[in-house]
Amino acid sequence: MGENIYFAVALLKASKDSERALNMARADLEAVLKEILTEKYVSSDPNVAIAYVRDTGIFEGFPPEEVVRPGSAEEVSEILKVANSERKPVVIRGGGSTYTGSCVPLREGTILMDLTRLDDVIEIDEGARSITVQAGINWGKMMTILKQRGYT
């Protein structure tokens, strides 16, 4: 009987050590991401994360471990380097208006990269009647810009 108690105590200690290590790893990951983006654009707050478990469709996933909002291609690159070195899955979310579930985290521990800060028009090619935009632009902003040019 004493052996069973010892085993249970050892298991509990190992579990608490693992939880402590996991919490430390999360804190380290968040600190590194904040070095890249500043605190304003990194969140592990569950109240923020819950907003990213769905898109406009029927698919529901897991709350992301971290939500990051890069403002440049360089920041995107640095975040991906960190995620790769930590073996963290990354889900990219543009405007968030998809119905396919493609921007919903399907695994726990995901870093969700919200690209809504990348919302500029790169080029309007009037001859080809095409527009090149950054990934985070929403339909409303794009339609407003096109309307100003007489396209809608």
N, C-alpha and C positions, 0 to 999 in steps of 0.2 A: 504494500500500500504506500509506503514511504517513497518508493521508486516512482509510482504514478504521480504523486504530488510534485516530486522533483522534476519529472518530465513536463508536467503541466506548467510549472513555474518557468522552466527553461523555454518552453514554447511561447509563453506570454512575453517573456523578456525579448526573445528573438522577434516576435511580432511588433513589440514597441520599438525595438532598435530599427526594424525595417521601416516602420512608419516614420520614425525620426529621420532616417536617411532619405526617405522619399520626400518628406517636407523640406529637408535641407536642399535636395536636388531641385525641387520646385523653386525655392527661394533663389538658388544660384542661377537657374534658367531665367527667372524673371529679372534678376539683377543684370545679367548679360544683355537681355533684350532692351532693358531701360537704358543701358549704355549706348545702344544703337539708336534708339528712337526718342528718348526722354520718357519720364514717368507718365506724361500726359497721354501718350499713345500706346501704352502697354497696360493690360488689365488681366488679373486672375480673379476678379470679383465675380462670384456666382450670379449676382444680379445682372451683370453685363453679359456673362457667358450664356445665360438662358435665352437671350434674344437671338442666338445663332444656332439653335437646335433645329430650326425649320427654315425653309424658304417659303415662297408663295404657294407651293404645291402641297402634296399630302405626306411627303417624306419627313420623318423625324429622326434625329440622330442624338448624339451625346453632346453635353455642354463641353466646349473646348477648355483645355487646361489654361491656355493663354490666348488672349485676343490682342493682335498687334495691328497697328494702322500706319503702314509706311507711307512716306510722302515723296519717295524717289525710287528710281530703279536701283540705285546703289544700296539703299536701305533694304529693298526686297532681296537683293543679292546677299547682304550680310545676314539677314534673318534666315535665309535658306542654308547658308553655311553653318550657322549655329544649329539649326534643326537637323541637318545631316550629321554633324558631329555628335549630337545627342540622340540620334536615331529616333527623332520625333516625327510623326506624320504631320503634314501641312495641308490644310484645305484653303484654297483661294476663293475669296468672295468678292465679286465685282460690285455691281449695283444691288445685288440680292433679289432680283426680280425673276429668277428662273423658276420653272415648275418641275424641273427634273431631279432635284435633290443633289445636284452636282456641287453645291456649296455648303453641304451639311456634313459635319464631322460624323463619320461612321465608326470611329474607334475612340476609346478613352485616351486621354493624354495628348490630344491633338492641339497643334498651334493653328489657330484660325487667322489668316491674313486678310483683313478687311481693306480693300483697295479704294474705298470711297474718297480718300484724300487725293487719289490720282484721277482727277475728273476733268482734265483739260482736253480741248480740241487740238489735235496735232496739225491737221491739214484738211482743208476743204478743196477738193479738186473739182472745179466747176465744169471742166471739159469732160471728165469721166463721170460727173455727177456722183461722186463718192466722198465720204468723210472718214478720216482716220482719227480715232479718239483713244484716250487712255482707258484702261480697264474699269475704272471706278465711276465713270460718268453715268448718270441716270438718264432715262428717256426724257424726262421733263426738261432738263438743262439742254440736252442735245436738240430737242424740238424747238426750244426757245431760240437757240442760235440759228437753226435752219430757217425758222420763221422770219427772223431779222434780215435774212438774205433773200427772202421771197420764195423759199422752197416748199412751204406748207400752206 
